[in-house]
Amino acid sequence: MPADGPAGESVACELAVGAVVRAGPRGTSVHRLSTRMGRHDRGPGRGTRIFSGDPPGPWRIDLPDPEPPDAPGDVLAALTALRDHFGGRAVLQFTQVSSVRVVAGTAHGTGAPQARRVWSLTGDLLTPGGHEVPVGRSGRGPALPRLTDPAWRASAARLLDAVDAARAADPGECAAVLMPQAAGVLLHEAAGHFAEAPPGGAPALVHRLGCRVAGELITLDDDPLAEGGPARYDTDDEGVLCLGRQRIVHEGRLVRQLHSLSSAAAAGAMPTASSRAASVLHRPLPRMSNVVCRPGDAETGALVENAGHGLLVHRLADGVRTGATLEARLVLGERIRSGRRTGEYVRGRLRERADVLTRVAETGAHAEFGDNALCGKDGQLLFDVGMRAPALRLSRLRCTP
């Protein structure tokens, strides 16, 4: 696969196929995707050219066909059955993209083609009582088994029943235990994004190194090759080879930033194979891959008992960090009284300081990847940003109406 473009220039090419399938009370639709596209960076001061079809001469790049995605007709049937299972009132969207991408002409030469097959299931389920419950699932590989998974349907039905029975959470602070999915949302927003270097290295954020971002019990690695993680790549979207996991937080302090080529050069650091883009039409940015939190040794029952009076957070959604503030939707929580679960459910919102993880008092023994790997930083939606987290006990957590 020769690629002999001028020195100092680079080309990224992508061949992608897929579909967006929707099912809701008003009907269904299928929109197919098939495209060959690329990005030609012409060197310092010469700008960038976006192209479709073959790359401009003298570049010569041959891409193999991507793996066929799930048949849209089969997906539509499965999505319609899922909507009907929840009373026909669910609004669901399934997106799948199967692509092959290659980067040529950078300082790292021409990389091997990188195959990607990612999917997402988004939308809302409606409880019998009229409450909307967000759906967010994503990952890589075939998705039909996920759409037809009876265990997930049963779990979602139990969640809907609990949300219907829930009352508004009391505003204010209380001790809290976060189950792994909820803990992953806070770790992603409060620590993961903090470790990402700025695009191009400006503004310089190297002063963050050594800052405390969490309690001493929190140690995080970023690993594109983590077993079971939704991200999986050997080279990033600038052709930088992945050399394994990177320790980003050690015992609560930021020890490494996640870098692209340009941000690493600006910071006087090594690139970390963390340059990622939603497609080759987008500028690659320093982004997380799979962030893995080191577990502790406490069972969930012990975490609840040690919380005393407080809140067991089962599920969070729509996490966002804005400056020094972090917010998320409390989809479902449960009151803890005298170290025991009560079955009294609540819903509401969390509004916290960005240093909320400094209140981690205990970590669970079992860690797992969340089922939602979507991340939309800077308008670039990635389907495969994973977080493997244990349950966490926090000394306090703030709820708002």
NUMARLO-87041 format. One record per residue (C-alpha): y, z, x; residue number from 1; residue in one letter. Coordinates in steps of 0.02 Angstrom, whole numbers, plus 50000, padded with zeros to 5 digits. Layout:
<rs>
R,Y,Z,X,NUM,A
...
</rs>
This chain:
<rs>
R,50000,50000,50000,1,M
R,50139,49941,50118,2,P
R,50317,50000,50090,3,A
R,50433,49936,50225,4,D
R,50607,49965,50156,5,G
R,50759,49994,50267,6,P
R,50772,50153,50369,7,A
R,50858,50298,50283,8,G
R,50814,50237,50109,9,E
R,50678,50293,49990,10,S
R,50596,50235,49830,11,V
R,50502,50334,49699,12,A
R,50396,50235,49575,13,C
R,50305,50290,49419,14,E
R,50185,50209,49298,15,L
R,50169,50311,49137,16,A
R,50082,50298,48970,17,V
R,50076,50421,48826,18,G
R,50134,50462,48651,19,A
R,50235,50580,48544,20,V
R,50146,50627,48383,21,V
R,50228,50726,48242,22,R
R,50157,50807,48086,23,A
R,50256,50905,47957,24,G
R,50279,50930,47771,25,P
R,50367,50762,47758,26,R
R,50232,50661,47842,27,G
R,50174,50602,48012,28,T
R,50229,50482,48148,29,S
R,50167,50412,48313,30,V
R,50280,50345,48452,31,H
R,50190,50267,48601,32,R
R,50253,50266,48780,33,L
R,50216,50137,48915,34,S
R,50334,50110,49061,35,T
R,50348,50066,49244,36,R
R,50507,50133,49320,37,M
R,50583,50199,49480,38,G
R,50726,50273,49577,39,R
R,50799,50191,49733,40,H
R,50900,50307,49844,41,D
R,50997,50188,49956,42,R
R,51053,50313,50087,43,G
R,51206,50421,50121,44,P
R,51361,50357,50034,45,G
R,51272,50210,49951,46,R
R,51215,50293,49790,47,G
R,51059,50279,49685,48,T
R,50990,50136,49584,49,R
R,50876,50160,49434,50,I
R,50758,50015,49399,51,F
R,50618,49963,49282,52,S
R,50471,49856,49332,53,G
R,50438,49823,49515,54,D
R,50546,49905,49649,55,P
R,50681,49800,49734,56,P
R,50634,49700,49888,57,G
R,50579,49722,50022,58,P
R,50485,49872,49949,59,W
R,50304,49834,49902,60,R
R,50217,49973,49807,61,I
R,50055,49951,49710,62,D
R,50015,50089,49585,63,L
R,49843,50116,49510,64,P
R,49831,50131,49322,65,D
R,49851,50309,49257,66,P
R,49707,50397,49172,67,E
R,49700,50348,48988,68,P
R,49776,50485,48878,69,P
R,49694,50549,48721,70,D
R,49691,50413,48587,71,A
R,49847,50434,48477,72,P
R,49743,50409,48320,73,G
R,49628,50553,48368,74,D
R,49779,50661,48410,75,V
R,49861,50621,48244,76,L
R,49703,50668,48149,77,A
R,49689,50833,48245,78,A
R,49874,50874,48224,79,L
R,49869,50836,48038,80,T
R,49717,50947,48018,81,A
R,49807,51085,48111,82,L
R,49959,51068,47998,83,R
R,49850,51072,47843,84,D
R,49756,51224,47908,85,H
R,49919,51321,47900,86,F
R,49959,51269,47722,87,G
R,50044,51103,47760,88,G
R,50210,51188,47799,89,R
R,50196,51185,47988,90,A
R,50310,51069,48087,91,V
R,50216,51016,48244,92,L
R,50245,50895,48386,93,Q
R,50118,50844,48516,94,F
R,50177,50755,48674,95,T
R,50063,50684,48807,96,Q
R,50104,50589,48966,97,V
R,49980,50518,49091,98,S
R,50064,50448,49246,99,S
R,50045,50399,49427,100,V
R,50191,50429,49544,101,R
R,50223,50388,49727,102,V
R,50366,50419,49849,103,V
R,50395,50301,49995,104,A
R,50518,50286,50137,105,G
R,50567,50468,50162,106,T
R,50547,50555,50328,107,A
R,50369,50592,50273,108,H
R,50321,50409,50255,109,G
R,50227,50344,50104,110,T
R,50129,50475,50010,111,G
R,49968,50450,49917,112,A
R,49987,50415,49730,113,P
R,49996,50575,49629,114,Q
R,49909,50570,49460,115,A
R,49976,50682,49322,116,R
R,49913,50710,49146,117,R
R,50015,50836,49048,118,V
R,50037,50884,48866,119,W
R,50131,51002,48752,120,S
R,50115,51067,48574,121,L
R,50280,51129,48504,122,T
R,50358,51165,48335,123,G
R,50351,51304,48207,124,D
R,50222,51385,48095,125,L
R,50280,51463,47932,126,L
R,50208,51628,47872,127,T
R,50168,51654,47687,128,P
R,50323,51764,47682,129,G
R,50435,51624,47747,130,G
R,50458,51678,47929,131,H
R,50460,51544,48063,132,E
R,50347,51576,48213,133,V
R,50374,51460,48362,134,P
R,50229,51366,48438,135,V
R,50235,51333,48624,136,G
R,50080,51275,48717,137,R
R,50070,51157,48864,138,S
R,49972,51115,49020,139,G
R,49879,50976,49107,140,R
R,49723,50876,49070,141,G
R,49649,50828,48901,142,P
R,49730,50912,48752,143,A
R,49616,50872,48605,144,L
R,49505,51023,48641,145,P
R,49661,51132,48629,146,R
R,49713,51056,48463,147,L
R,49543,51086,48386,148,T
R,49511,51257,48464,149,D
R,49453,51374,48323,150,P
R,49488,51529,48428,151,A
R,49673,51481,48444,152,W
R,49684,51446,48257,153,R
R,49613,51618,48219,154,A
R,49732,51700,48344,155,S
R,49881,51608,48269,156,A
R,49830,51662,48093,157,A
R,49824,51844,48149,158,R
R,49996,51824,48228,159,L
R,50067,51753,48066,160,L
R,49997,51898,47965,161,D
R,50070,52024,48087,162,A
R,50241,51939,48087,163,V
R,50243,51945,47897,164,D
R,50208,52132,47903,165,A
R,50340,52164,48037,166,A
R,50508,52247,48010,167,R
R,50667,52225,48110,168,A
R,50659,52314,48277,169,A
R,50772,52464,48298,170,D
R,50919,52419,48411,171,P
R,50934,52513,48574,172,G
R,50826,52558,48724,173,E
R,50650,52625,48730,174,C
R,50500,52630,48846,175,A
R,50398,52471,48835,176,A
R,50233,52392,48881,177,V
R,50233,52202,48895,178,L
R,50069,52110,48871,179,M
R,50037,51970,49000,180,P
R,50116,51829,48898,181,Q
R,50275,51929,48869,182,A
R,50278,51993,49048,183,A
R,50265,51814,49108,184,G
R,50422,51764,49011,185,V
R,50526,51901,49095,186,L
R,50453,51866,49268,187,L
R,50489,51680,49249,188,H
R,50671,51705,49196,189,E
R,50720,51857,49299,190,A
R,50629,51824,49463,191,A
R,50561,51645,49467,192,G
R,50725,51555,49433,193,H
R,50815,51675,49550,194,F
R,50704,51612,49692,195,A
R,50746,51429,49664,196,E
R,50873,51362,49788,197,A
R,51022,51265,49718,198,P
R,51005,51075,49713,199,P
R,51072,51001,49874,200,G
R,51100,51176,49942,201,G
R,51269,51201,49856,202,A
R,51328,51329,49819,203,P
R,51242,51420,49962,204,A
R,51132,51561,49896,205,L
R,51048,51619,50056,206,V
R,51132,51788,50031,207,H
R,51001,51818,49895,208,R
R,50866,51842,50027,209,L
R,50826,52026,50037,210,G
R,50900,52064,49867,211,C
R,50801,52177,49753,212,R
R,50749,52080,49598,213,V
R,50609,52194,49536,214,A
R,50525,52361,49564,215,G
R,50416,52389,49717,216,E
R,50258,52353,49617,217,L
R,50305,52170,49594,218,I
R,50246,52041,49723,219,T
R,50253,51856,49679,220,L
R,50182,51699,49758,221,D
R,50222,51519,49713,222,D
R,50064,51414,49728,223,D
R,50049,51231,49671,224,P
R,49860,51243,49698,225,L
R,49827,51409,49609,226,A
R,49658,51413,49525,227,E
R,49678,51388,49338,228,G
R,49865,51354,49350,229,G
R,49947,51214,49249,230,P
R,50038,51145,49402,231,A
R,49927,51050,49522,232,R
R,49995,50940,49662,233,Y
R,49967,50905,49846,234,D
R,50141,50837,49881,235,T
R,50303,50867,49788,236,D
R,50419,50734,49715,237,D
R,50502,50702,49883,238,E
R,50336,50674,49970,239,G
R,50331,50845,50056,240,V
R,50153,50905,50086,241,L
R,50104,51070,50003,242,C
R,50040,51193,50134,243,L
R,49980,51326,50013,244,G
R,50053,51475,49925,245,R
R,50226,51540,49968,246,Q
R,50272,51725,49955,247,R
R,50438,51729,49863,248,I
R,50451,51912,49812,249,V
R,50374,52053,49914,250,H
R,50373,52227,49839,251,E
R,50522,52186,49732,252,G
R,50632,52097,49859,253,R
R,50666,51910,49872,254,L
R,50594,51853,50039,255,V
R,50593,51663,50021,256,R
R,50683,51530,49920,257,Q
R,50598,51377,49846,258,L
R,50673,51224,49931,259,H
R,50690,51036,49920,260,S
R,50728,50934,50076,261,L
R,50917,50941,50050,262,S
R,50927,51125,50001,263,S
R,50817,51173,50149,264,A
R,50928,51075,50269,265,A
R,51084,51159,50199,266,A
R,51006,51332,50216,267,A
R,50929,51302,50388,268,G
R,50756,51332,50315,269,A
R,50592,51238,50296,270,M
R,50558,51140,50135,271,P
R,50426,51223,50027,272,T
R,50358,51072,49932,273,A
R,50453,51134,49779,274,S
R,50554,50978,49738,275,S
R,50505,50928,49562,276,R
R,50570,50804,49433,277,A
R,50529,50771,49251,278,A
R,50513,50586,49294,279,S
R,50564,50475,49440,280,V
R,50725,50436,49346,281,L
R,50782,50615,49374,282,H
R,50846,50693,49533,283,R
R,50712,50811,49602,284,P
R,50764,50994,49598,285,L
R,50692,51151,49679,286,P
R,50575,51218,49544,287,R
R,50432,51340,49525,288,M
R,50252,51277,49517,289,S
R,50127,51416,49477,290,N
R,50201,51590,49503,291,V
R,50067,51721,49526,292,V
R,50106,51907,49506,293,C
R,49995,52030,49600,294,R
R,49907,52143,49474,295,P
R,49892,52332,49484,296,G
R,49749,52445,49432,297,D
R,49797,52513,49259,298,A
R,49706,52465,49099,299,E
R,49811,52420,48948,300,T
R,49762,52579,48857,301,G
R,49827,52684,49002,302,A
R,49991,52588,49004,303,L
R,50015,52622,48819,304,V
R,49971,52806,48840,305,E
R,50092,52826,48985,306,N
R,50233,52745,48884,307,A
R,50235,52893,48763,308,G
R,50353,52833,48628,309,H
R,50412,52653,48634,310,G
R,50364,52473,48604,311,L
R,50213,52365,48643,312,L
R,50278,52187,48661,313,V
R,50143,52064,48610,314,H
R,50239,51900,48617,315,R
R,50407,51833,48673,316,L
R,50480,51658,48655,317,A
R,50636,51558,48701,318,D
R,50676,51655,48859,319,G
R,50841,51609,48941,320,V
R,50943,51681,49084,321,R
R,51132,51660,49086,322,T
R,51213,51736,49239,323,G
R,51178,51922,49237,324,A
R,51105,51921,49061,325,T
R,50929,51883,49001,326,L
R,50880,51852,48820,327,E
R,50719,51814,48727,328,A
R,50655,51811,48550,329,R
R,50542,51958,48509,330,L
R,50412,51866,48406,331,V
R,50302,52019,48387,332,L
R,50307,52198,48447,333,G
R,50215,52355,48395,334,E
R,50278,52533,48394,335,R
R,50197,52658,48513,336,I
R,50198,52839,48460,337,R
R,50131,52985,48564,338,S
R,50044,52862,48680,339,G
R,49952,52773,48540,340,R
R,49968,52605,48455,341,R
R,50022,52625,48274,342,T
R,49995,52453,48195,343,G
R,50179,52458,48142,344,E
R,50246,52287,48190,345,Y
R,50425,52236,48228,346,V
R,50520,52078,48268,347,R
R,50694,52043,48336,348,G
R,50773,51998,48503,349,R
R,50784,52064,48679,350,L
R,50951,52061,48768,351,R
R,50941,52131,48943,352,E
R,51018,52136,49115,353,R
R,50945,52011,49237,354,A
R,50882,52157,49344,355,D
R,50768,52219,49204,356,V
R,50616,52204,49317,357,L
R,50681,52344,49428,358,T
R,50620,52460,49289,359,R
R,50437,52414,49310,360,V
R,50344,52579,49323,361,A
R,50163,52520,49314,362,E
R,50064,52357,49321,363,T
R,49904,52309,49231,364,G
R,49739,52270,49314,365,A
R,49710,52105,49225,366,H
R,49822,51952,49253,367,A
R,49816,51788,49159,368,E
R,49911,51625,49144,369,F
R,50016,51606,48987,370,G
R,49976,51463,48869,371,D
R,50154,51393,48876,372,N
R,50203,51308,49039,373,A
R,50360,51220,48975,374,L
R,50521,51242,49073,375,C
R,50681,51147,49034,376,G
R,50797,51196,49177,377,K
R,50950,51083,49197,378,D
R,50890,50970,49057,379,G
R,50730,50920,49148,380,Q
R,50579,50970,49044,381,L
R,50423,51006,49148,382,L
R,50258,51032,49058,383,F
R,50172,51122,49202,384,D
R,50266,51274,49264,385,V
R,50139,51415,49261,386,G
R,50155,51604,49265,387,M
R,50006,51716,49297,388,R
R,50055,51894,49250,389,A
R,49977,52063,49215,390,P
R,50036,52183,49081,391,A
R,50189,52282,49137,392,L
R,50254,52453,49087,393,R
R,50444,52468,49093,394,L
R,50538,52632,49089,395,S
R,50655,52555,48959,396,R
R,50692,52393,48870,397,L
R,50836,52348,48755,398,R
R,50811,52272,48582,399,C
R,50946,52196,48473,400,T
R,50942,52152,48287,401,P
</rs>
